[in-house]
Structures are given as structure tokens and as C-alpha cells.
Amino acid sequence: MDMRWMGRYRKLVMALVQHSNITMRAVGIKDRVTDDIWLTANEWQVLEYIIEHSEDDAHMNHMLEVLALPQSSFSKTVSLLCSYGLVEKYQTETNRKNVLLKPTEKALAIYEEKSNELDTEMFEDFFKNLDGFDDETLDRFTDALLAFNKVLKADSSKRLEAAKARKNK
């Protein structure tokens, strides 16, 4: 079988496949954030996005699009974060449909402590390996990854719809 279609990108594609498989294996595992708060990686990522964009007035629909999460999963995560007292929901007077999310002081304190741990435990070596890239190269690689994500998202949506259609037959 001819496997040359990947050409010089074979090692990168293999690393992406490996990364995806490892991520999928870990997706449901909850990690201890505090004595009474346990979050999955996706739940942490939602909280992190809300904290890092708390000044943007980004509404829930925008956040779920940026994070590429299904609406039902995102809504469940937001409800969980609210139940832990980490996030508060707001509506603007001008548009009651758009729900804004803001982190609580509790969330900010937890994030300050835990993000330092994440930096050293998980990302330190990753960032060191990227240090040799200039900003333009890093931007080009990021753009390539985002373009690939767009294709994957469209493909998975199409395959999901086809699976639903087969199930309804």
C-alpha cells in the first residue's frame, strides 16, 4: 500500500493522531481541583476560557463555538461550574437571549493556584520545544492547525448526521 501521501508531514500527522487518542482516553477523567471540586479537562478548559475572557462580554453561544463543544455538553459544564460557585450567569438588558458568563472570586483564586501547576506539570516541556519558533512560524502552525480543526469539525458533523439518518431508518 502506498503511504507516501503524507510525505514530509508523516511524523506530524502521527503526533496528531497520538495526541487525539491520548486526549480521547482521558476525556472523562475528573481531577481534583479543591477538596470538594473535581473537573474534567473539558470542564477546566471552559472555566479557563470564561476567566481569560471575562472582560470580553462573550456570550455562551460564542464560547461554545470557539471551544468547539456541543451545546448540550457546554450547557452541562456551565451548570456544573455554577453549582460549584465558580461561574455566574448574566443577561444584558438589551438582549435577554444572550447569556454572559463571569467567573467568581472563588474561581479566580482557584485558577491562579492551579494554572501555575498546569504550566509546570503539563506545558513546560511543550513550550520549551516551541521556543525555537519565531512568532510568524508559530502563527502559521497555529493557522494550519485551526484549518485542520475546521475540516475535522465539518467532517464529524457530516458523519454524525449520516449516523442519525441510518439510526432513524
ABEGO torsion letter per residue (X at the ends): XBAAAAEAAAAAAAAAAAAAAAAAAAAABBBBABAABBBBAAAAAAAAAAAAAAAAGBBAAAAAAAAGBBAAAAAAAAAAAAAAGABBBBBBAABAABBBBBBBAAAAAAAAAAAAAAAAAAAAAAAAAAAABBAAAAAAAAAAAAAAAAAAAAAAAAAAAAAAAAAAX
